[in-house]
Amino acid sequence: MIKLNRLDGEPFILNAELIRYIESRPDTFVSLTTGERLVVKQSMDEVLALALEYQRSKYLLPGLPVDVASRSTHSFGITTG
């Protein structure tokens, strides 16, 4: 889950698993796998960073082997440590 803001500044929580793609035209549109499109205050790069951080954090929970966490972050182009 990531926290975003509507254009009027109203915050909401989005399930980052539902993001299909993000566009900047010039407002930022987040298209979901459900077909819904949201317009958010954050830039495309900010939404991307939040979504990647969310995905990365899923694999940093206690109980997962270290090789699973490093393999997952590598696939997103994120380097650790």
C-alpha positions in Angstrom: 0.0 0.0 0.0 1.3 3.5 -0.9 0.0 6.9 0.3 -0.8 9.3 -2.5 -2.8 12.6 -2.8 -5.6 13.6 -5.2 -5.1 16.9 -7.1 -7.1 18.7 -4.4 -4.6 17.4 -1.8 -6.9 14.7 -0.3 -4.7 11.8 0.8 -5.7 8.2 0.0 -4.0 4.8 0.2 -3.5 2.8 -3.0 -2.8 -0.9 -3.3 0.4 -0.7 -5.3 -0.2 -4.3 -6.6 -3.0 -2.8 -8.8 -0.8 -0.4 -10.7 -0.7 -1.2 -14.4 1.2 1.9 -15.6 1.9 5.5 -14.8 1.7 8.5 -17.2 2.7 12.1 -17.0 0.5 14.3 -19.3 1.2 16.8 -17.5 -0.8 15.6 -14.6 0.1 12.2 -13.3 -2.3 9.4 -14.2 -2.1 6.0 -12.5 -3.9 3.3 -14.5 -4.9 0.3 -12.5 -5.4 -3.4 -13.5 -9.1 -2.9 -12.8 -9.4 -0.3 -15.6 -9.7 2.6 -13.3 -7.6 5.7 -13.8 -6.6 8.0 -11.0 -5.1 11.5 -11.2 -2.6 12.2 -8.4 -0.6 15.2 -7.2 2.7 13.2 -7.0 5.0 13.1 -10.1 5.4 10.0 -12.1 8.9 9.5 -10.6 7.5 9.9 -7.1 4.7 7.3 -7.7 7.3 4.9 -9.2 9.7 5.3 -6.3 6.8 4.7 -3.8 5.7 1.6 -5.7 9.2 0.2 -6.0 9.9 0.8 -2.3 6.6 -1.0 -1.5 7.6 -4.0 -3.6 11.1 -4.0 -2.1 9.7 -3.8 1.5 7.6 -6.9 0.9 10.7 -9.0 0.7 12.4 -7.4 3.7 10.0 -8.9 6.2 11.4 -11.2 8.9 11.4 -14.8 8.0 12.4 -14.6 4.4 15.8 -16.0 3.3 18.3 -13.3 2.4 18.8 -14.6 -1.2 15.1 -14.1 -1.9 15.3 -10.4 -0.8 18.4 -9.7 -2.8 17.0 -11.5 -5.9 13.8 -9.5 -5.7 15.5 -6.1 -5.3 17.9 -6.9 -8.2 15.0 -7.6 -10.5 13.7 -4.0 -9.8 17.1 -2.5 -10.5 17.5 -1.5 -6.8 20.9 -1.9 -5.2 21.2 -2.5 -1.5 23.9 -1.8 1.1 
